[in-house]
Amino acid sequence: MSSNTSHMMRTHDSTQRIPTVLFLDHTAKLGGAEIALLHLLQQLNKQKFEPVAVLGEAGALAEKLSESGIETYVLPLDSAITDARKDGLGAHSLLQLAAIGKTLKYCQRLSRFIRSRRIDLIHTNSLKADLIGGVCSWLTGVPVVWHVHDRINADYLPKTVARLFQLLCRIMPDFVVANSMATLKSIRLPSNSRSAVVYEGVLARDATQKTNQVDGLVGLVGRLTRWKGQHIFLEAAARVRRQFPKTRFQIIGSAMFGEEAYEQEIRALATSLKLDDCVEFMGFRKDVPRLVDQLDVLVHASTTGEPFGQVITEGMLAAKPVVATRGGGVPEIVQHGLTGLLVPMGNSDAMADAICSLLSNPENAQKMGRAGRERALQYFTVERTAPRLEDIFERVLLGRRGDGTQEVVRAHEALRH
């Protein structure tokens, strides 16, 4: 195990030690859950909790955590496990994940670290980390909080995997945190379970005025994968261009997890739709907020219900009107007609109509953008969400046996405003 940051045990005084929380993720690739973890650890109250991050591989997340002053370790996990895609798992492969010798040895190594580092609480940030953290909790007696960023449904995961994970959620973790009401409902926990909704928080920032001269710039942000719907976005772009020929389009993001074939497919689609002169494939970018600032409309095109939709909240924070597909946790974020427009999943015609309605009425689009920013600041910044997770950590460490009702009520109240 390698560490990028030295540590020193901190105390409030000579008698009270600050609890140490292990934040576990199997990957260091910057997906949505990993970006949410980075934001959380940057905002976490270090006077209440001492964070220690352990990742299953080296990479961008490890570097950014270390740059943020977070004590970070890389405990290499077998690449066959780190690189396995959620939609490629079956019951047999998932059972192997918790049972094969390599994984058990990994859990034993991590458990030794947990004991030696005097970890008080384990927070897991991915489905694979959930299973590993759950085993380590059994081996060490340290409580574990599962932070679930995936909807546990057959339309998002293989049916056998979803059912197994739903079962394990009832017996392994001390507490389950879901990133949306849609995710929490998909887990199908009993009503008296220790669970809560904590939205993925983005870093609060000022909205910046658009400075480019493009007459209509529409963008989609996200990794290149079929369920993110870049092909639907391109089909909609072809229709939009017929009504607004000067509009340009950007696809921001790169292929990950072996999905390069899809990138080639959508590039070919852009050519066949005669969009090469107005569509830019931006690739992976470190300056996504700056690119979002230059958009007139931000589009979310997922064809499967998104567990949450962090990119949408980023766009709203930048005061951009949003066109998003209605599914998963997205309706918890976007108020149709007020902060953006919701369209059916997989419907390029409806998406094109929504984009055109915003481009044809820029005054209304700007009004939606301002309302979206107000909503994002009220509910979806990490400055708002991190304290809720800290409260859960305290509850677990104090051994309280609440039923999670208060947290669920708060989430419902947020949606009604």
N, C-alpha and C positions, 0 to 999 in steps of 0.2 A: 504494500500500500504506500502510495506517495502522497505527500502533502505539499500544497503550494503556499500555505500560510502557517506560520508558527502560532502557537496558542499559549495563553496564560490563564489559569483558573481565576475567575473574578468572584468577588463576594460583596454583598451589601455592607457587611461588617464582619467581625471576627466569628460570628456564630451562624450566619445565614448564607448559604451558598446559592448563587443564581442557578436555576435549573438549566441543564444542558440538553438541547434538543437536536437530535440527529435528523437531518433532511436527506432522504434517500431517493435517488432516481437512477434508473438503469442506463440512461443515455446522457450524453453531453451535447446532442444535436439540439438546435434551438427550435423545437416545435412549440405549439401554443402552451402546453402544460409547463414546459421548461422556462419559457419567457415569464409565465405567471409566477413560477418559483423564484426566479431572479428578482422580480419586482417585490415579492413578499419578503425575501431576505434583505433586500436593500432598505425596506421600510420597517422591519421587525424591531420592536423596542428592545434594544440590547441591555437595558437596565433591568428588564424582566426575564429575558431568556438569552442564553448563550448559544448561538447557532453553530452547528458543525455539519458541513455538507459532505456526503459520500456519493460518488458517481461511479457507474459501471464502466466508464471509458473516459479517455481524455477528449477534449474538444472545446468548442466555443463556450459552452456553459461553464465549464471548469475555469476557463480563462476569465470570463466576466465576473464570476463569483470571487475569484482571487483579487481581481482589480478592485472589487467593492469592499475588500477587507474581510471577506468571509473565510473562516478556516475551512479549507477544502481539500479533500482526499480523493484520489482515484484508486479504487479497488477493482482491477480489471475483471469484467464478467465475460464469459465465453461469447464470441461474436455470433455464434449460432442463436444465442438467446437475445442479445441486444439488437440484432438485425431482423429478427422475426417480425413480420407484419401482423397486426391484429386480425385483419381479415383473412390471413393465411393460416391461422391457428385452428386446430381441431381439438376434440376432447383428448385424444391420445397425446398430442404434442403438449397440450397444457398440463396434463397430468405429469408428463415427463419433466416439465419445467420445475415442479416442486419435488420430484422424486429422484431424478437421475443423480449419479454421484457427483458430477461437476457442480450442480446447483447446491447440493447438500454441503459440499466442501466450502463453497462460497459462503453459505449461511454460517458455517462453523467459524470461518475466518472473520466474518463480519461480527459475529457474536463475541469473539475474543476482543475485537476492537471496542465494541459497545461496553464490555466490562472494564477494560483497561482505561477507557476514556471517561468512565463514570457517566454514561449517558442516562438521562432521566426519562426521556420520552422519544419515541420514534415517529417521524412523520414521513409517510410514503407518498410519492408523487406520480406514479404510473401503475398500470395493472401488474406489470412484472415486479416492480418494486413493492407493490402491495403484498404479493405472495411471499417474496423474500423477507420483507419486513415482518410479516405475520409469523413465519417460521422462527425468525430471530427473537421475536417477542416471546414465543413459547420457550425457546432455549434459555433466555436470559431473565425472564420475568419482568422485562421493561414494557410498559404499556405502549400501544401503537395506535396512531390515528391514520386511517386510510383517507387520502384526499383523492376522490374519484373525479377524473376529468373526461370520462367516456360514458356515453349512454350504454347501459347494459341491456340492449335490445337485439333481437335477431336481425334487424335491418342494419345494425352497426357492427355486430360481432357474430361469429358463427353461433347457432342456437345452443349447441352443447356447452360452449364456452360461457355464454351469457348465463345459462342456468347454473353452471358450476360456480361462477363468480357470485351470483345472487345468494347461493347457499353459503359460500365462504364469508360473505359480508355479515352473516348472522352469527358466525362462531369465531372468527379470527380477530377482528379489530376491537379495540375498546371504544372507538368512536368512528363514525363515518361522516366525512365532509363531502358534499356534492357541490359541483360548480354551478348548478342551476336546479330549479324545481323539476325540470324535465329529466335531468340526470337522477335526481333523488327518487322520483317516481319509478324510473326504469329499474332501480335496484330492488324494489318491491320488499322493503323492510317492514317488519311489524310496526304498528303505530306507536308502540312503547319503546322503540329502539333508540339508542343514543346516536342521533344523527342530526345534521343541520345543513342548511344551504349557505355557502359563502361564495359570492360571485368573484370571479377572477378580476383582480384590480389592475388597472393601468396607471401609470405615473401621471399625475396631474401636470398639465403644461398650458401655456397660453396658446390661444388660437392665432395662427399667423396668416396674414392676408396673402392671397394668391399673387405671385409676381410675374408668372409667365404670360405670354401673349396668345396662348392657344385658345381658339374660339370653341370652347367645349372640350374638356378633357375628362374622360371617364375611366376609372381604374378599378382593378380587382387585385387584392393582396392575399397571398396564401401559397402554400407549397403546391407544386404541380402534381395533382393526382386526380383521378377521374371523379371521385365523389365531391371534390371541391368545385366541379362544374365549369372549368375554364372553357370547355367546348360549348356549353350552353351560352356562356358570355359572348363567345365569338359569333355564334348564330344570331344572338340579339344585336351585336354590333353591326352586323351586315344589314339588318333592318333599320337600325337607328341611322345609319349612314345615308340611307335613301331619303330620309326626311331632313337630316342635318349633315350635309356632305362635308362640312369643314370639321366635324367632330373627330377627335383622335382618342385612341384607347391604349391603355397600358396594362400589361399583365406582369405583376410584381411578385417574384418568388421563383424558386428553383425546384427541380425534382429531388426527392429524397427517398431513402429506403428502396432503392432499385426500381424507381418508376420513370426511368429515362425514356422508355418506349412511349409513354403517354405524352411526354414533351414533344417528341418527334411527330406524334399524331396530331397534336393541336397546331403545331407549326405548319404542317401540311394542310390542315383545315383552313388556316388563315389564308394560305395561298389560293386554295380552291375557291374560297369566298371572295377573292380579289381584295383582300384587306392588307396586303403587305405594305402599302404606302401609308397606312393610318394606324397600324397596330405595332406597338413596341413590346418586345419581350425583354423585360428589364433584368431578369435573373435575380439571384440572391443579392440583397442590398442591405447595408448597415444603416442607411439613411432613410428608412421607410417613413418616419414621421415627416421629413422634409418633402418626400414625394407625395404623401397624402395631402399636405398643405397646398399643393399645386393643382389638386383635382377640383372639378366642379361637382362630380357625383362619385360616391364610392359604392361599388357593387359587391354584394355577397351572393354567390351562385350555387352553394352546396346543393347536391341532389339527394343527400341523406340528411336527416335532421341533425343539425350541429348541436353538440352538447351545450355549448355556450355561445361563443362568437366574439372572441377578444378583439379581432380586427374591426368588428362593427363598433365596439366601444371606443377604439382608437380613432375611428373616423368621426364618430359623434363628438369626441373630445376636441377634435380639430374643427368642429362646427360645419361638417359636411353632411348634406342630405344623403340618406342611405337608401338604396334599393336592395332588399334582402329577401331570401326565400323563406317562406313560412314553414318552419319545422323545428323540432327540438326545443332548445332554449331561446331561440331567436325572438319569438314573440314576447319574451320576458324583458327584452332589451328595447326593441323598436316598437314604438306606439304608432300604428298605421295611421297615416294622414297627419300626424303631429310632428314626429321626429324623422319620418322616412316613409317608405312604401314597402309593403310586404306583397310578395307574389308567390304563386304556386311553385313548388320545386320541379325542376326539369322542363319548365315552360318558357322557351326563349321568346315567344311572341308577347306574353305578359310582361316579361322582363324588359323587352324593347319598348313596349307601350309606357311602362313606368319611367324609364330613362327619358323618353321623349317628353313626357308630361313635365318633368323637372327642367329639362333644357328649354322647353317652350315658355316656362314661367319662372325665370330666375329669381324674381322677387319672393315667390312662394317657396322656392328651393332654399333660399337664404334664411327665410323664416323657420323652416324645418331644421336647418342646420343649427341655428341659434338655440332652438328648443332642445335639440339633441344634445348640445353641449351642456345645457343646464341639467338635463337628466343624467348625463354621464358624470358630471361633477357631484351630483347628489348621491348616486348609488354605485358607481362603477370605478372609482379611483382606489388605488391600493391604500391610500391614506384613510379611506373609509372602511375597507374590507379587512385590512391587517388586524386591527383591534378585535374584530369578531373572532378571528382565528386564535388570537392570543387568549381571549376569554375561554375558548374551548380547551386550549392547552391547560389553563389553570384548573378548569373543571375536572379534566382527566387526572391531573396530578394530585388534586385534592380528593379524588376518589368519589366524587359526587355521582349519584345514579339518577340524573334527570332523564326525562323521556324525550327530550329534543323538541317538545311542543313549542316552547317559547321561540326557538330559532325559526321554526317553520312558519309561525304566525308572523314574525317580523318579515320574512321573505314575501309572504302574501301581501302584507301591508305595503311593501315597496312596489309591488306590481300594480297596485290600485291607484297609485299617484301618477 
